[in-house]
Amino acid sequence: YKGCYKDNGNNALPEMMGMNHVTVKNCVGMCKDKGYDYAGLQIGSQCFCGNGNGYRRYGKVSRRDNDQCNEECGGECG
């Protein structure tokens, strides 16, 4: 877990994964299986993957307090 971040409207993790049962564990596993370095959930039900290239392309993301990442998970949160 690297923390809670907000991008600038362009996804710093550009590859959205199609999943039926989105959980943190499933998202991380799918991204890893596809060769990505990073995984992240957005709005509690979307899994995104990337290798950090989006950070260079779109600029730095803003670190947020963990309580600002409070969207309820669509699947299981673990």
PDB file of N, CA, C and O in Angstrom:
ATOM      1  N   TYR A   1       0.847  -1.182   0.000  1.00  0.00           N
ATOM      2  CA  TYR A   1       0.000   0.000   0.000  1.00  0.00           C
ATOM      3  C   TYR A   1       0.884   1.234   0.000  1.00  0.00           C
ATOM      4  O   TYR A   1       1.717   1.413   0.889  1.00  0.00           O
ATOM      5  N   LYS A   2       0.699   2.079  -0.999  1.00  0.00           N
ATOM      6  CA  LYS A   2       1.511   3.294  -1.152  1.00  0.00           C
ATOM      7  C   LYS A   2       0.785   4.534  -0.675  1.00  0.00           C
ATOM      8  O   LYS A   2       1.412   5.583  -0.525  1.00  0.00           O
ATOM      9  N   GLY A   3      -0.520   4.453  -0.431  1.00  0.00           N
ATOM     10  CA  GLY A   3      -1.244   5.603   0.077  1.00  0.00           C
ATOM     11  C   GLY A   3      -2.399   6.021  -0.808  1.00  0.00           C
ATOM     12  O   GLY A   3      -2.754   5.345  -1.774  1.00  0.00           O
ATOM     13  N   CYS A   4      -2.969   7.146  -0.450  1.00  0.00           N
ATOM     14  CA  CYS A   4      -4.122   7.734  -1.126  1.00  0.00           C
ATOM     15  C   CYS A   4      -3.621   8.890  -1.988  1.00  0.00           C
ATOM     16  O   CYS A   4      -2.934   9.787  -1.500  1.00  0.00           O
ATOM     17  N   TYR A   5      -3.967   8.861  -3.265  1.00  0.00           N
ATOM     18  CA  TYR A   5      -3.489   9.886  -4.198  1.00  0.00           C
ATOM     19  C   TYR A   5      -4.621  10.399  -5.073  1.00  0.00           C
ATOM     20  O   TYR A   5      -5.604   9.700  -5.317  1.00  0.00           O
ATOM     21  N   LYS A   6      -4.467  11.623  -5.537  1.00  0.00           N
ATOM     22  CA  LYS A   6      -5.405  12.213  -6.488  1.00  0.00           C
ATOM     23  C   LYS A   6      -4.607  12.635  -7.704  1.00  0.00           C
ATOM     24  O   LYS A   6      -3.618  13.359  -7.592  1.00  0.00           O
ATOM     25  N   ASP A   7      -5.048  12.174  -8.875  1.00  0.00           N
ATOM     26  CA  ASP A   7      -4.392  12.632 -10.092  1.00  0.00           C
ATOM     27  C   ASP A   7      -5.095  13.889 -10.589  1.00  0.00           C
ATOM     28  O   ASP A   7      -6.035  14.370  -9.956  1.00  0.00           O
ATOM     29  N   ASN A   8      -4.649  14.408 -11.696  1.00  0.00           N
ATOM     30  CA  ASN A   8      -5.164  15.703 -12.166  1.00  0.00           C
ATOM     31  C   ASN A   8      -6.304  15.565 -13.167  1.00  0.00           C
ATOM     32  O   ASN A   8      -6.575  16.505 -13.914  1.00  0.00           O
ATOM     33  N   GLY A   9      -6.973  14.429 -13.201  1.00  0.00           N
ATOM     34  CA  GLY A   9      -8.049  14.211 -14.152  1.00  0.00           C
ATOM     35  C   GLY A   9      -7.641  13.264 -15.265  1.00  0.00           C
ATOM     36  O   GLY A   9      -8.490  12.595 -15.855  1.00  0.00           O
ATOM     37  N   ASN A  10      -6.355  13.201 -15.558  1.00  0.00           N
ATOM     38  CA  ASN A  10      -5.805  12.199 -16.466  1.00  0.00           C
ATOM     39  C   ASN A  10      -5.297  11.068 -15.585  1.00  0.00           C
ATOM     40  O   ASN A  10      -4.530  11.303 -14.652  1.00  0.00           O
ATOM     41  N   ASN A  11      -5.718   9.852 -15.872  1.00  0.00           N
ATOM     42  CA  ASN A  11      -5.323   8.744 -15.010  1.00  0.00           C
ATOM     43  C   ASN A  11      -3.824   8.497 -15.085  1.00  0.00           C
ATOM     44  O   ASN A  11      -3.286   8.201 -16.152  1.00  0.00           O
ATOM     45  N   ALA A  12      -3.158   8.618 -13.954  1.00  0.00           N
ATOM     46  CA  ALA A  12      -1.734   8.326 -13.878  1.00  0.00           C
ATOM     47  C   ALA A  12      -1.489   6.830 -14.099  1.00  0.00           C
ATOM     48  O   ALA A  12      -0.422   6.433 -14.566  1.00  0.00           O
ATOM     49  N   LEU A  13      -2.484   6.007 -13.759  1.00  0.00           N
ATOM     50  CA  LEU A  13      -2.460   4.583 -14.076  1.00  0.00           C
ATOM     51  C   LEU A  13      -3.427   4.397 -15.242  1.00  0.00           C
ATOM     52  O   LEU A  13      -4.636   4.321 -15.020  1.00  0.00           O
ATOM     53  N   PRO A  14      -2.930   4.322 -16.479  1.00  0.00           N
ATOM     54  CA  PRO A  14      -3.791   4.479 -17.648  1.00  0.00           C
ATOM     55  C   PRO A  14      -4.574   3.250 -18.092  1.00  0.00           C
ATOM     56  O   PRO A  14      -5.523   3.387 -18.865  1.00  0.00           O
ATOM     57  N   GLU A  15      -4.217   2.070 -17.640  1.00  0.00           N
ATOM     58  CA  GLU A  15      -4.855   0.856 -18.168  1.00  0.00           C
ATOM     59  C   GLU A  15      -5.966   0.372 -17.252  1.00  0.00           C
ATOM     60  O   GLU A  15      -5.702  -0.143 -16.165  1.00  0.00           O
ATOM     61  N   MET A  16      -7.214   0.536 -17.693  1.00  0.00           N
ATOM     62  CA  MET A  16      -8.346   0.054 -16.903  1.00  0.00           C
ATOM     63  C   MET A  16      -8.565  -1.423 -17.191  1.00  0.00           C
ATOM     64  O   MET A  16      -8.625  -1.839 -18.348  1.00  0.00           O
ATOM     65  N   MET A  17      -8.681  -2.204 -16.138  1.00  0.00           N
ATOM     66  CA  MET A  17      -8.877  -3.639 -16.260  1.00  0.00           C
ATOM     67  C   MET A  17     -10.360  -3.970 -16.148  1.00  0.00           C
ATOM     68  O   MET A  17     -11.046  -3.478 -15.252  1.00  0.00           O
ATOM     69  N   GLY A  18     -10.845  -4.793 -17.047  1.00  0.00           N
ATOM     70  CA  GLY A  18     -12.216  -5.270 -16.964  1.00  0.00           C
ATOM     71  C   GLY A  18     -12.274  -6.444 -15.992  1.00  0.00           C
ATOM     72  O   GLY A  18     -11.645  -7.478 -16.218  1.00  0.00           O
ATOM     73  N   MET A  19     -13.017  -6.282 -14.935  1.00  0.00           N
ATOM     74  CA  MET A  19     -13.112  -7.328 -13.919  1.00  0.00           C
ATOM     75  C   MET A  19     -14.563  -7.467 -13.487  1.00  0.00           C
ATOM     76  O   MET A  19     -15.295  -6.478 -13.430  1.00  0.00           O
ATOM     77  N   ASN A  20     -14.980  -8.685 -13.184  1.00  0.00           N
ATOM     78  CA  ASN A  20     -16.324  -8.921 -12.677  1.00  0.00           C
ATOM     79  C   ASN A  20     -16.413  -8.701 -11.178  1.00  0.00           C
ATOM     80  O   ASN A  20     -17.431  -8.212 -10.687  1.00  0.00           O
ATOM     81  N   HIS A  21     -15.380  -9.047 -10.451  1.00  0.00           N
ATOM     82  CA  HIS A  21     -15.393  -8.955  -8.992  1.00  0.00           C
ATOM     83  C   HIS A  21     -14.183  -8.134  -8.555  1.00  0.00           C
ATOM     84  O   HIS A  21     -13.110  -8.686  -8.309  1.00  0.00           O
ATOM     85  N   VAL A  22     -14.353  -6.832  -8.461  1.00  0.00           N
ATOM     86  CA  VAL A  22     -13.241  -5.936  -8.141  1.00  0.00           C
ATOM     87  C   VAL A  22     -12.998  -5.935  -6.641  1.00  0.00           C
ATOM     88  O   VAL A  22     -13.861  -5.549  -5.852  1.00  0.00           O
ATOM     89  N   THR A  23     -11.816  -6.374  -6.270  1.00  0.00           N
ATOM     90  CA  THR A  23     -11.325  -6.259  -4.901  1.00  0.00           C
ATOM     91  C   THR A  23      -9.907  -5.730  -4.995  1.00  0.00           C
ATOM     92  O   THR A  23      -9.300  -5.765  -6.065  1.00  0.00           O
ATOM     93  N   VAL A  24      -9.380  -5.246  -3.899  1.00  0.00           N
ATOM     94  CA  VAL A  24      -7.989  -4.785  -3.891  1.00  0.00           C
ATOM     95  C   VAL A  24      -7.077  -5.936  -4.312  1.00  0.00           C
ATOM     96  O   VAL A  24      -6.213  -5.768  -5.172  1.00  0.00           O
ATOM     97  N   LYS A  25      -7.272  -7.093  -3.705  1.00  0.00           N
ATOM     98  CA  LYS A  25      -6.429  -8.258  -3.995  1.00  0.00           C
ATOM     99  C   LYS A  25      -6.523  -8.663  -5.461  1.00  0.00           C
ATOM    100  O   LYS A  25      -5.497  -8.920  -6.091  1.00  0.00           O
ATOM    101  N   ASN A  26      -7.730  -8.724  -6.015  1.00  0.00           N
ATOM    102  CA  ASN A  26      -7.900  -9.098  -7.421  1.00  0.00           C
ATOM    103  C   ASN A  26      -7.273  -8.078  -8.364  1.00  0.00           C
ATOM    104  O   ASN A  26      -6.675  -8.451  -9.374  1.00  0.00           O
ATOM    105  N   CYS A  27      -7.405  -6.806  -8.043  1.00  0.00           N
ATOM    106  CA  CYS A  27      -6.833  -5.743  -8.876  1.00  0.00           C
ATOM    107  C   CYS A  27      -5.308  -5.834  -8.873  1.00  0.00           C
ATOM    108  O   CYS A  27      -4.677  -5.808  -9.930  1.00  0.00           O
ATOM    109  N   VAL A  28      -4.727  -5.940  -7.694  1.00  0.00           N
ATOM    110  CA  VAL A  28      -3.262  -6.046  -7.592  1.00  0.00           C
ATOM    111  C   VAL A  28      -2.783  -7.291  -8.338  1.00  0.00           C
ATOM    112  O   VAL A  28      -1.793  -7.235  -9.067  1.00  0.00           O
ATOM    113  N   GLY A  29      -3.484  -8.415  -8.158  1.00  0.00           N
ATOM    114  CA  GLY A  29      -3.094  -9.650  -8.824  1.00  0.00           C
ATOM    115  C   GLY A  29      -3.171  -9.559 -10.334  1.00  0.00           C
ATOM    116  O   GLY A  29      -2.273 -10.031 -11.031  1.00  0.00           O
ATOM    117  N   MET A  30      -4.236  -8.954 -10.848  1.00  0.00           N
ATOM    118  CA  MET A  30      -4.384  -8.834 -12.295  1.00  0.00           C
ATOM    119  C   MET A  30      -3.306  -7.936 -12.877  1.00  0.00           C
ATOM    120  O   MET A  30      -2.717  -8.259 -13.909  1.00  0.00           O
ATOM    121  N   CYS A  31      -3.044  -6.814 -12.223  1.00  0.00           N
ATOM    122  CA  CYS A  31      -2.003  -5.908 -12.720  1.00  0.00           C
ATOM    123  C   CYS A  31      -0.643  -6.595 -12.712  1.00  0.00           C
ATOM    124  O   CYS A  31       0.127  -6.474 -13.665  1.00  0.00           O
ATOM    125  N   LYS A  32      -0.356  -7.307 -11.644  1.00  0.00           N
ATOM    126  CA  LYS A  32       0.916  -8.026 -11.544  1.00  0.00           C
ATOM    127  C   LYS A  32       1.019  -9.085 -12.642  1.00  0.00           C
ATOM    128  O   LYS A  32       2.054  -9.196 -13.300  1.00  0.00           O
ATOM    129  N   ASP A  33      -0.047  -9.862 -12.843  1.00  0.00           N
ATOM    130  CA  ASP A  33      -0.058 -10.903 -13.869  1.00  0.00           C
ATOM    131  C   ASP A  33       0.153 -10.338 -15.268  1.00  0.00           C
ATOM    132  O   ASP A  33       0.704 -11.015 -16.136  1.00  0.00           O
ATOM    133  N   LYS A  34      -0.282  -9.104 -15.491  1.00  0.00           N
ATOM    134  CA  LYS A  34      -0.134  -8.474 -16.808  1.00  0.00           C
ATOM    135  C   LYS A  34       1.172  -7.683 -16.929  1.00  0.00           C
ATOM    136  O   LYS A  34       1.410  -7.023 -17.940  1.00  0.00           O
ATOM    137  N   GLY A  35       2.021  -7.753 -15.887  1.00  0.00           N
ATOM    138  CA  GLY A  35       3.340  -7.138 -15.961  1.00  0.00           C
ATOM    139  C   GLY A  35       3.422  -5.685 -15.535  1.00  0.00           C
ATOM    140  O   GLY A  35       4.423  -5.019 -15.796  1.00  0.00           O
ATOM    141  N   TYR A  36       2.388  -5.188 -14.887  1.00  0.00           N
ATOM    142  CA  TYR A  36       2.408  -3.795 -14.431  1.00  0.00           C
ATOM    143  C   TYR A  36       3.011  -3.690 -13.041  1.00  0.00           C
ATOM    144  O   TYR A  36       2.930  -4.624 -12.243  1.00  0.00           O
ATOM    145  N   ASP A  37       3.612  -2.550 -12.764  1.00  0.00           N
ATOM    146  CA  ASP A  37       4.237  -2.297 -11.463  1.00  0.00           C
ATOM    147  C   ASP A  37       3.261  -1.758 -10.428  1.00  0.00           C
ATOM    148  O   ASP A  37       3.455  -1.964  -9.230  1.00  0.00           O
ATOM    149  N   TYR A  38       2.211  -1.068 -10.875  1.00  0.00           N
ATOM    150  CA  TYR A  38       1.299  -0.392  -9.958  1.00  0.00           C
ATOM    151  C   TYR A  38      -0.154  -0.775 -10.251  1.00  0.00           C
ATOM    152  O   TYR A  38      -0.533  -1.051 -11.389  1.00  0.00           O
ATOM    153  N   ALA A  39      -0.940  -0.780  -9.190  1.00  0.00           N
ATOM    154  CA  ALA A  39      -2.380  -1.027  -9.297  1.00  0.00           C
ATOM    155  C   ALA A  39      -3.091  -0.022  -8.411  1.00  0.00           C
ATOM    156  O   ALA A  39      -2.560   0.389  -7.380  1.00  0.00           O
ATOM    157  N   GLY A  40      -4.282   0.369  -8.809  1.00  0.00           N
ATOM    158  CA  GLY A  40      -5.047   1.299  -7.989  1.00  0.00           C
ATOM    159  C   GLY A  40      -6.533   1.165  -8.248  1.00  0.00           C
ATOM    160  O   GLY A  40      -6.964   0.894  -9.369  1.00  0.00           O
ATOM    161  N   LEU A  41      -7.306   1.360  -7.197  1.00  0.00           N
ATOM    162  CA  LEU A  41      -8.755   1.366  -7.337  1.00  0.00           C
ATOM    163  C   LEU A  41      -9.256   2.797  -7.370  1.00  0.00           C
ATOM    164  O   LEU A  41      -8.739   3.672  -6.674  1.00  0.00           O
ATOM    165  N   GLN A  42     -10.262   3.016  -8.184  1.00  0.00           N
ATOM    166  CA  GLN A  42     -10.875   4.333  -8.296  1.00  0.00           C
ATOM    167  C   GLN A  42     -12.377   4.153  -8.172  1.00  0.00           C
ATOM    168  O   GLN A  42     -12.937   3.189  -8.696  1.00  0.00           O
ATOM    169  N   ILE A  43     -13.007   5.043  -7.505  1.00  0.00           N
ATOM    170  CA  ILE A  43     -14.442   5.064  -7.193  1.00  0.00           C
ATOM    171  C   ILE A  43     -14.960   3.729  -6.665  1.00  0.00           C
ATOM    172  O   ILE A  43     -16.135   3.398  -6.825  1.00  0.00           O
ATOM    173  N   GLY A  44     -14.072   2.973  -6.039  1.00  0.00           N
ATOM    174  CA  GLY A  44     -14.461   1.752  -5.353  1.00  0.00           C
ATOM    175  C   GLY A  44     -14.745   0.554  -6.224  1.00  0.00           C
ATOM    176  O   GLY A  44     -14.944  -0.545  -5.705  1.00  0.00           O
ATOM    177  N   SER A  45     -14.772   0.728  -7.549  1.00  0.00           N
ATOM    178  CA  SER A  45     -15.136  -0.405  -8.398  1.00  0.00           C
ATOM    179  C   SER A  45     -14.379  -0.465  -9.717  1.00  0.00           C
ATOM    180  O   SER A  45     -14.716  -1.274 -10.582  1.00  0.00           O
ATOM    181  N   GLN A  46     -13.372   0.368  -9.888  1.00  0.00           N
ATOM    182  CA  GLN A  46     -12.591   0.352 -11.122  1.00  0.00           C
ATOM    183  C   GLN A  46     -11.137   0.083 -10.786  1.00  0.00           C
ATOM    184  O   GLN A  46     -10.570   0.712  -9.893  1.00  0.00           O
ATOM    185  N   CYS A  47     -10.536  -0.855 -11.507  1.00  0.00           N
ATOM    186  CA  CYS A  47      -9.141  -1.241 -11.309  1.00  0.00           C
ATOM    187  C   CYS A  47      -8.301  -0.666 -12.442  1.00  0.00           C
ATOM    188  O   CYS A  47      -8.612  -0.869 -13.616  1.00  0.00           O
ATOM    189  N   PHE A  48      -7.244   0.047 -12.093  1.00  0.00           N
ATOM    190  CA  PHE A  48      -6.322   0.616 -13.069  1.00  0.00           C
ATOM    191  C   PHE A  48      -4.916   0.117 -12.801  1.00  0.00           C
ATOM    192  O   PHE A  48      -4.530  -0.103 -11.653  1.00  0.00           O
ATOM    193  N   CYS A  49      -4.152  -0.060 -13.876  1.00  0.00           N
ATOM    194  CA  CYS A  49      -2.770  -0.525 -13.781  1.00  0.00           C
ATOM    195  C   CYS A  49      -1.862   0.419 -14.560  1.00  0.00           C
ATOM    196  O   CYS A  49      -2.314   1.148 -15.443  1.00  0.00           O
ATOM    197  N   GLY A  50      -0.588   0.394 -14.224  1.00  0.00           N
ATOM    198  CA  GLY A  50       0.398   1.168 -14.965  1.00  0.00           C
ATOM    199  C   GLY A  50       1.792   0.908 -14.457  1.00  0.00           C
ATOM    200  O   GLY A  50       1.990   0.210 -13.463  1.00  0.00           O
ATOM    201  N   ASN A  51       2.762   1.481 -15.153  1.00  0.00           N
ATOM    202  CA  ASN A  51       4.169   1.325 -14.774  1.00  0.00           C
ATOM    203  C   ASN A  51       4.802   2.636 -14.333  1.00  0.00           C
ATOM    204  O   ASN A  51       6.024   2.714 -14.199  1.00  0.00           O
ATOM    205  N   GLY A  52       4.015   3.640 -14.110  1.00  0.00           N
ATOM    206  CA  GLY A  52       4.556   4.917 -13.670  1.00  0.00           C
ATOM    207  C   GLY A  52       4.751   5.915 -14.792  1.00  0.00           C
ATOM    208  O   GLY A  52       5.065   7.075 -14.527  1.00  0.00           O
ATOM    209  N   ASN A  53       4.573   5.496 -16.060  1.00  0.00           N
ATOM    210  CA  ASN A  53       4.748   6.413 -17.179  1.00  0.00           C
ATOM    211  C   ASN A  53       3.748   7.555 -17.133  1.00  0.00           C
ATOM    212  O   ASN A  53       4.062   8.668 -17.556  1.00  0.00           O
ATOM    213  N   GLY A  54       2.555   7.301 -16.630  1.00  0.00           N
ATOM    214  CA  GLY A  54       1.536   8.340 -16.534  1.00  0.00           C
ATOM    215  C   GLY A  54       1.947   9.461 -15.603  1.00  0.00           C
ATOM    216  O   GLY A  54       1.522  10.604 -15.776  1.00  0.00           O
ATOM    217  N   TYR A  55       2.775   9.141 -14.611  1.00  0.00           N
ATOM    218  CA  TYR A  55       3.231  10.178 -13.696  1.00  0.00           C
ATOM    219  C   TYR A  55       4.137  11.160 -14.419  1.00  0.00           C
ATOM    220  O   TYR A  55       4.084  12.362 -14.159  1.00  0.00           O
ATOM    221  N   ARG A  56       4.963  10.660 -15.319  1.00  0.00           N
ATOM    222  CA  ARG A  56       5.828  11.553 -16.093  1.00  0.00           C
ATOM    223  C   ARG A  56       5.009  12.332 -17.121  1.00  0.00           C
ATOM    224  O   ARG A  56       5.282  13.505 -17.376  1.00  0.00           O
ATOM    225  N   ARG A  57       4.015  11.687 -17.705  1.00  0.00           N
ATOM    226  CA  ARG A  57       3.220  12.325 -18.751  1.00  0.00           C
ATOM    227  C   ARG A  57       2.297  13.399 -18.195  1.00  0.00           C
ATOM    228  O   ARG A  57       2.156  14.466 -18.793  1.00  0.00           O
ATOM    229  N   TYR A  58       1.666  13.125 -17.055  1.00  0.00           N
ATOM    230  CA  TYR A  58       0.644  14.033 -16.531  1.00  0.00           C
ATOM    231  C   TYR A  58       1.102  14.854 -15.340  1.00  0.00           C
ATOM    232  O   TYR A  58       0.321  15.628 -14.787  1.00  0.00           O
ATOM    233  N   GLY A  59       2.336  14.700 -14.941  1.00  0.00           N
ATOM    234  CA  GLY A  59       2.819  15.450 -13.788  1.00  0.00           C
ATOM    235  C   GLY A  59       2.585  14.679 -12.502  1.00  0.00           C
ATOM    236  O   GLY A  59       2.021  13.585 -12.496  1.00  0.00           O
ATOM    237  N   LYS A  60       3.028  15.272 -11.440  1.00  0.00           N
ATOM    238  CA  LYS A  60       2.925  14.606 -10.147  1.00  0.00           C
ATOM    239  C   LYS A  60       1.484  14.515  -9.686  1.00  0.00           C
ATOM    240  O   LYS A  60       0.650  15.366  -9.996  1.00  0.00           O
ATOM    241  N   VAL A  61       1.220  13.469  -8.943  1.00  0.00           N
ATOM    242  CA  VAL A  61      -0.082  13.323  -8.312  1.00  0.00           C
ATOM    243  C   VAL A  61       0.013  13.882  -6.906  1.00  0.00           C
ATOM    244  O   VAL A  61       1.106  14.020  -6.358  1.00  0.00           O
ATOM    245  N   SER A  62      -1.117  14.198  -6.332  1.00  0.00           N
ATOM    246  CA  SER A  62      -1.146  14.787  -4.998  1.00  0.00           C
ATOM    247  C   SER A  62      -1.438  13.717  -3.959  1.00  0.00           C
ATOM    248  O   SER A  62      -2.420  12.982  -4.069  1.00  0.00           O
ATOM    249  N   ARG A  63      -0.590  13.635  -2.962  1.00  0.00           N
ATOM    250  CA  ARG A  63      -0.823  12.701  -1.859  1.00  0.00           C
ATOM    251  C   ARG A  63      -1.947  13.261  -0.996  1.00  0.00           C
ATOM    252  O   ARG A  63      -1.969  14.457  -0.707  1.00  0.00           O
ATOM    253  N   ARG A  64      -2.867  12.418  -0.589  1.00  0.00           N
ATOM    254  CA  ARG A  64      -4.007  12.795   0.241  1.00  0.00           C
ATOM    255  C   ARG A  64      -3.953  12.028   1.552  1.00  0.00           C
ATOM    256  O   ARG A  64      -3.301  10.988   1.649  1.00  0.00           O
ATOM    257  N   ASP A  65      -4.634  12.545   2.547  1.00  0.00           N
ATOM    258  CA  ASP A  65      -4.799  11.787   3.780  1.00  0.00           C
ATOM    259  C   ASP A  65      -5.644  10.559   3.472  1.00  0.00           C
ATOM    260  O   ASP A  65      -6.539  10.615   2.628  1.00  0.00           O
ATOM    261  N   ASN A  66      -5.366   9.456   4.149  1.00  0.00           N
ATOM    262  CA  ASN A  66      -6.097   8.218   3.886  1.00  0.00           C
ATOM    263  C   ASN A  66      -7.597   8.373   4.072  1.00  0.00           C
ATOM    264  O   ASN A  66      -8.366   7.673   3.413  1.00  0.00           O
ATOM    265  N   ASP A  67      -8.035   9.262   4.940  1.00  0.00           N
ATOM    266  CA  ASP A  67      -9.476   9.427   5.141  1.00  0.00           C
ATOM    267  C   ASP A  67     -10.156  10.090   3.937  1.00  0.00           C
ATOM    268  O   ASP A  67     -11.384  10.103   3.857  1.00  0.00           O
ATOM    269  N   GLN A  68      -9.376  10.637   3.005  1.00  0.00           N
ATOM    270  CA  GLN A  68      -9.957  11.195   1.790  1.00  0.00           C
ATOM    271  C   GLN A  68     -10.176  10.119   0.720  1.00  0.00           C
ATOM    272  O   GLN A  68     -10.845  10.363  -0.285  1.00  0.00           O
ATOM    273  N   CYS A  69      -9.619   8.953   0.939  1.00  0.00           N
ATOM    274  CA  CYS A  69      -9.867   7.805   0.059  1.00  0.00           C
ATOM    275  C   CYS A  69     -10.869   6.922   0.776  1.00  0.00           C
ATOM    276  O   CYS A  69     -10.521   5.879   1.329  1.00  0.00           O
ATOM    277  N   ASN A  70     -12.110   7.356   0.756  1.00  0.00           N
ATOM    278  CA  ASN A  70     -13.117   6.697   1.577  1.00  0.00           C
ATOM    279  C   ASN A  70     -14.276   6.154   0.741  1.00  0.00           C
ATOM    280  O   ASN A  70     -15.348   5.870   1.275  1.00  0.00           O
ATOM    281  N   GLU A  71     -14.065   6.011  -0.552  1.00  0.00           N
ATOM    282  CA  GLU A  71     -15.103   5.433  -1.408  1.00  0.00           C
ATOM    283  C   GLU A  71     -15.242   3.959  -1.043  1.00  0.00           C
ATOM    284  O   GLU A  71     -14.252   3.230  -0.986  1.00  0.00           O
ATOM    285  N   GLU A  72     -16.471   3.530  -0.797  1.00  0.00           N
ATOM    286  CA  GLU A  72     -16.688   2.143  -0.411  1.00  0.00           C
ATOM    287  C   GLU A  72     -16.377   1.211  -1.579  1.00  0.00           C
ATOM    288  O   GLU A  72     -16.705   1.504  -2.729  1.00  0.00           O
ATOM    289  N   CYS A  73     -15.744   0.097  -1.267  1.00  0.00           N
ATOM    290  CA  CYS A  73     -15.366  -0.871  -2.292  1.00  0.00           C
ATOM    291  C   CYS A  73     -16.612  -1.525  -2.884  1.00  0.00           C
ATOM    292  O   CYS A  73     -17.557  -1.846  -2.164  1.00  0.00           O
ATOM    293  N   GLY A  74     -16.602  -1.718  -4.196  1.00  0.00           N
ATOM    294  CA  GLY A  74     -17.688  -2.410  -4.864  1.00  0.00           C
ATOM    295  C   GLY A  74     -17.674  -3.901  -4.571  1.00  0.00           C
ATOM    296  O   GLY A  74     -18.724  -4.541  -4.507  1.00  0.00           O
ATOM    297  N   GLY A  75     -16.472  -4.451  -4.392  1.00  0.00           N
ATOM    298  CA  GLY A  75     -16.315  -5.849  -4.013  1.00  0.00           C
ATOM    299  C   GLY A  75     -15.898  -5.915  -2.562  1.00  0.00           C
ATOM    300  O   GLY A  75     -16.432  -5.187  -1.726  1.00  0.00           O
ATOM    301  N   GLU A  76     -14.961  -6.770  -2.259  1.00  0.00           N
ATOM    302  CA  GLU A  76     -14.406  -6.824  -0.909  1.00  0.00           C
ATOM    303  C   GLU A  76     -13.243  -5.863  -0.844  1.00  0.00           C
ATOM    304  O   GLU A  76     -12.530  -5.695  -1.833  1.00  0.00           O
ATOM    305  N   CYS A  77     -13.035  -5.240   0.271  1.00  0.00           N
ATOM    306  CA  CYS A  77     -11.959  -4.254   0.380  1.00  0.00           C
ATOM    307  C   CYS A  77     -10.591  -4.878   0.606  1.00  0.00           C
ATOM    308  O   CYS A  77      -9.584  -4.173   0.534  1.00  0.00           O
ATOM    309  N   GLY A  78     -10.524  -6.149   0.870  1.00  0.00           N
ATOM    310  CA  GLY A  78      -9.232  -6.795   1.145  1.00  0.00           C
ATOM    311  C   GLY A  78      -8.681  -7.536  -0.006  1.00  0.00           C
ATOM    312  O   GLY A  78      -7.603  -8.121   0.096  1.00  0.00           O
TER     313      GLY A  78
END
